[in-house]
């Protein structure tokens, strides 16, 4: 059967009330998204607090586990990876902001910066590099959270304007 012969799915046009409910659901979703990046930031700050005290709330790794993990990378390699990751993340976020592209929600940033804390801890260089990871993480995640907030706020403003225009045309 070719395309000309295939039956088309007929979708009824939604009534005003259904359309209004859809818009309100989108607004609620956008409001939830606007605050979602803050949860990733809170998790990062909690891990940072633990890292500041060199993960003393966790039991020390045994020699068997350390042998299983192998030799940790040198601190200079971790620092190089941190600089590359932070710089590329900032550039990507700024590019998405300038092109008004949907933001990234930030959980992966949290995971990567937590991994940097762990790598520095395993290499024994965490006290010397804590502030580098902390400021890199807060910079990248702060910029990403601003992008999430700005993008969501703009989308909410558009949805509310659409909702208001529906109400104006309904009164006429």
N, C-alpha and C positions, 0 to 999 in steps of 0.2 A: 504494500500500500504506500503510495507516495504522499507527500505532504498535502497536496491539494485534496486528496480523498480522506485524509484523517479527520475525524470529528474534533471539533474544538470544544474545549471545556468552557462552559458558560458560567461566568461568575456574576452573581447579582451585585449591583452597585450597593455598597453599604449605606444604610440610612444615617442620618445626622447623629443620632444617639450612639450608634455603634462606632462611628468615626470619632466622636468626642471621647468615648471610652478608650479607644486605641491611642489617641493623642495623650490622654492623661496617663496611660500605662507607660508610654514612651518617656514622658516627663519624669515619672517615678524611677524608671530604670536609669535615666541619665543622672538624676540626683544621687542614686546609689553609686553609680560609676564615679561621680565627682569625688566622693569620699573614699573610694576603694584604695586609692594609692596611699592614703594615710595609714591604712592597716599594714601595708608592706613597710612603710617607714617606721612604724611602731615596732614591728618585729626586728628590723635592722637595729634600732636603738637598744632593744633588749639584748640582742646578741652582742652589740658593742659594749654594753655594760658588763656582760659576762667576760668578754675579751679583755676589757680593761683590767680585770682582776685575773687575767690569764686562765680563764675557764676553771677557776678553783672550785666552782660548784659541781663540776663533773669529776668522776674518779680519774686518776692518772692512767694513761695507757700502759699496759704491761709490755715487757720486752718482746713477748711473742707477737703481739699486735704490731709493734713497731718494726719487727723483722718482716712481718707479712706485708706491711706498707712499703717497705724499702727505704732507701735513703731519701730524705726530703730534698726538694730542689733548693739551690742556693738562694739566699735572700735577694741577691741582685737580679736573678731571673724572675722571681716573684714580683719584685718592684717594677721590672720592665713590663711584665704582663699587666700589672695594675695600671700603669701609666697608659698603655695602649688601650686597655679596656675602658678606662675612664674617659680618655680623649675621644675614642670612637663613639662611645655612648652619648656624650654631649653633642658631638657633631650630628649623629643620627637624630637625636631629639630636636635639635635646632632645625634640621632639614624638614622633619615632619611638621614642626610648628610653622615654618615658612610656607609650606605647601598645603597647610590645613588638612593633614592626613590624620586618620584616627590614631590616638595615642596608644602607647604600650602601657599595660597596667602596672608594671614595676616589680612583679614577684620574681622575675628572673634576675633583676638587678640585686634584689635582696639575697638571693641564692649565691650569686657570684661574689658579692662583697663578703658574705659570711664565709665562703670558701677561701677568700684571701686571708681572712683572720685565721682560719684553720691551717692554711699552708704556712703562714708566718709562725704560728704557734708550734707546729711540728718541726720547723727548722730552727726554733729557739730564738727567732728574731722578732717576736711579737712586740716586746716592750719598745724596741727602737722604731717600729713601723706602725704602731697602733694609730697614731694621729694621721698618717698618710691614708690609711684605709678609711678611717672615720670621715675625714674631710672629703675624700673622693666620693665616698658613698653618699654623704649628705648633699654634696653638690649635684651629682647625677640624679639621685632620687628626688631632690628638691625641684630641679628643673623639670623632671618627668611629671611630678605631681602638679606643678604649675600648668604644664601642658594639658594634663587630664582635666584640671579644674577649668581652664580657659575654654577648651574644646567643648566640654559638657555645658558650661554656662552659656556659650553661644548657641548650642543646639537647643537648650531649654528655652532660651529667649525666642528662637524661631518657632518652636512648638507652641509656646504661649501666644505668640502673635497669630499663629494659625487658628488657635482656639478662640481668641478674641474676634478674629474676622468671621469665624463661623457664627458666633453669637450676634455680631452686628448684622450679618445677612439674614439671620433667622428673625430678628426683630422687624426687618423691613418687610 
